Amino acid sequence: MCASRFGLRPGLWVAAALLMPVAPLPAQGFCFHGRPQARCSAFLVTEAGAALSVPTDDDPNITFQTGVLFNVGPRSAVGGVLLGGAFQNDARLGARVRYRHWLTPKLTLDVAPGLLFVNDAFTSQEPGFSGEVSVGYGEWAAVTAQLEVLPFEFATETRAFFGLKLGSYPGAAATVGAALWVAILYALISGADFQ
């Protein structure tokens, strides 16, 4: 009876109750280019990077990351990213939880621990650890330090990497380009197998 007085069906009251926790979020909503809470409630992460191992290896660790972060305070954001890439001709896939601290409206500090689920070189069924700390400017570029702990059949290998990554539009373009390149390469290899 109360619902009919306001012209709403009972199902709409339930939906309104479920959406109540979202109400305090800023009106700016979702942004493609990451900004603090005063400008965005949530934002997309699109990054592409390359890092060299220490001691230096000939092959760079190529990474592509995409995900969403939610601003939970004026200077804090949390969320997660999917991680793809390649190192020494091994394809990789993982996921990271990410915390961002806005040092200034443009300068950021990100801490992202996570797991590496797929690596062509794995001889163990257990996932490996893949973590990253980065300092970025304006979502365009960042300096990154990464640590990996990978389980193998008879030992565990630890690797450290230092490098650069691009974000926002350059990161998105590089990620899409890499995905297209992998799709074309896969199609060529699959076609060659059938001939």
C-alpha angles and dihedrals in degrees: 000000000000090000093051091050089063093040094246130125119234091249090060091055089055091049090049091051091051091051095050094094088059093055097086092058115110117266091240090081125180121006132191092208111055118245136160123276094272087067105027139021092201137001143193122252117212116167139162123186149164127211135178123225122242114258086041117261124195093239122065122224103245115202137182120190131185131170146107132277125197121211106233097175141004091281105017135079132175134188142107144269137205114232127211132166149108138264124181090350091305116128114224138196130181147133135241136196108224134205119190126195116194104221088182130349087277107023115079139186116203127190115189123175117181151140132270107217102174127040121151090220095056116117091176130075091220119097120245128232117254118180135169140192117191140173114209141182125218094335088283104097140359141186110233139197118192134188126197129187109190125188117222130179097269104013147016119245124208121200132181124202134189124191151108135283135192123222141188114020097356090047092049092048092049092048093050091045092051091048091052091047092051091047092051092045091049091049091050093048092046091048091051091052092058096052 
